[in-house]
Amino acid sequence: MQRYVWLSDTHLNLSVLPFLKRLFVSRLKSARPDGIFITGDISIGLGVEFDLRFLTRNFDCPIYFVLGNHDYHLRYISSVHSDMSRLTREVDHLHWMTEESTLSLSPGVALIGTEGWYDARMGDPKYLRWTSDWMLTFDFLQQHNMEERLETWRAMAQKSADEITVKLENALQRHSTVYLMTHFPPWREATRGEGTLLERYWMPYNTNDAMGQAIEKVMANHPTSRVIVLAGHTHNPCYIHVSDTIECRVARASYWGPVSDEGTIVI
């Protein structure tokens, strides 16, 4: 059996004092992981490569990751992607799941993943003007208006859904269980704000509906298989049972805290 530690929203750029990163490593090592999953918001765009190198220097086990919205801040998306491609070529035990196809974790269990984005299909997109990504990511800042940005975000979300459709179908050909890493929760029930007064504000920012629909469509043809979606972004832990074949788990923000039971996966 293998023990994987799942982290999300580590925001390692906030660990500005060296002892905080040493504390993070110490607590993570105490979990004795055979592998590490990170579902985005590792750092910020200017620091994501530095912080991933920091992790790979401290851990010899495989590290599997996807990026989150903060990982593009103060950068162009293409330049971050270029850095991630180069970095994962240089470091054998670092895996950017967007560029991986299907990884077998054990007989019958696979790992796939991609970033995604929020598509504002749930809730009123007008509230996205009060969020910060469009101001802090250069691609979006240079666009002319929110309508143009919304079109871009929806295209990014749909691209992730198309990628996951292919990856999930391929993974299910040889595996009965698939772990799927992404950053943005694909279902409204898995997000903070659902059912509260803040739902109107948070919902368009927190969900990738296109991916949720894609996963459900694929799994409808695989009634004896199972997919477990691992997401982050909201900083609030959550578990939902979408259907007999689909689970979604959302991680708390990891920061410097100890690894909790909900953050360990035994395969």
Sequence and secondary structure as in RCSB ss.txt:
>XXXX:A:sequence
MQRYVWLSDTHLNLSVLPFLKRLFVSRLKSARPDGIFITGDISIGLGVEFDLRFLTRNFDCPIYFVLGNHDYHLR
YISSVHSDMSRLTREVDHLHWMTEESTLSLSPGVALIGTEGWYDARMGDPKYLRWTSDWMLTFDFLQQHNMEERL
ETWRAMAQKSADEITVKLENALQRHSTVYLMTHFPPWREATRGEGTLLERYWMPYNTNDAMGQAIEKVMANHPTS
RVIVLAGHTHNPCYIHVSDTIECRVARASYWGPVSDEGTIVI
>XXXX:A:secstr
  EEEEE    GGG  SHHHHHHHHHHHHTT  SEEEEES  S TTTHHHHHHHHHHH  S EEEE  GGGGTTS
 HHHHHHHHHHHHHH TTEEETTT   EEEETTEEEEE        SS GGGGGGSSHHHHSHHHHTSSSHHHHH
HHHHHHHHHHHHHHHHHHHHHHTT SEEEEE SS SSGGGSTTTTSTTHHHHHHHH  HHHHHHHHHHHTT TT 
EEEEEE SSSS EEEEEETTEEEEE    TT    GGGEEE 
